[in-house]
Amino acid sequence: MCRNIKVLHNFAPPAYDDEIEAAALQYVRKVSGATKPSQANQAAFDDAVREVAAATAKLLDSLVTTAPPKNREEEAAKAKERSQKRFASA
């Protein structure tokens, strides 16, 4: 899985449209092998991003859980701490 794609499920408030779009864009970039498609492929690339974003939104709306929603600020702080530990100078 792409490292840049973040978990979007079970947050309060729910995932924003721009977060879903960013995840879809990262996915399509990874699958296509192109960060910026050629002009000939731009329409297909954009269509794929829209379709993946729609499927992602549908999936997130359909998922159920009994776990309490995660807090965005707490999760961001945890991620920052993990990153600092991972990339700390030895």
C-alpha positions, -999 to +999 in steps of 0.1 A: +000+000+000+012+035-007+027+051+024+011+084+016-024+070+017-037+075+052-065+057+071-097+076+066-122+054+084-136+061+119-127+097+124-148+124+140-156+143+119-156+119+090-131+121+062-133+152+041-138+152+004-103+166-002-088+137+019-106+112-001-095+129-034-059+130-022-060+092-014-075+085-048-049+106-065-021+087-047-036+054-056-040+062-093-004+076-094+009+044-079-010+021-101-003+041-133+033+047-124+030+083-133+028+113-110+019+136-140+003+118-169+009+129-205-017+150-223-028+118-241-035+101-208-048+130-188-085+124-193-082+087-184-061+096-154-087+122-142-116+097-148-098+071-127-092+095-098-129+105-098-140+068-099-116+058-071-127+087-050-164+078-055-157+042-046-137+053-015-165+075-003-190+048-009-168+023+011-163+048+040-201+054+041-208+017+043-183+006+069-195+001+105-176-002+137-182-004+174-149+014+182-151+050+193-141+075+166-105+086+164-094+121+171-075+137+142-052+158+164-042+128+186-036+106+155-015+133+139+006+136+171+011+099+172+022+099+136+046+127+142+061+109+172+066+077+151+082+098+123+106+114+148+116+081+162+120+066+127+141+094+113+160+104+144+198+109+139+218+081+154 
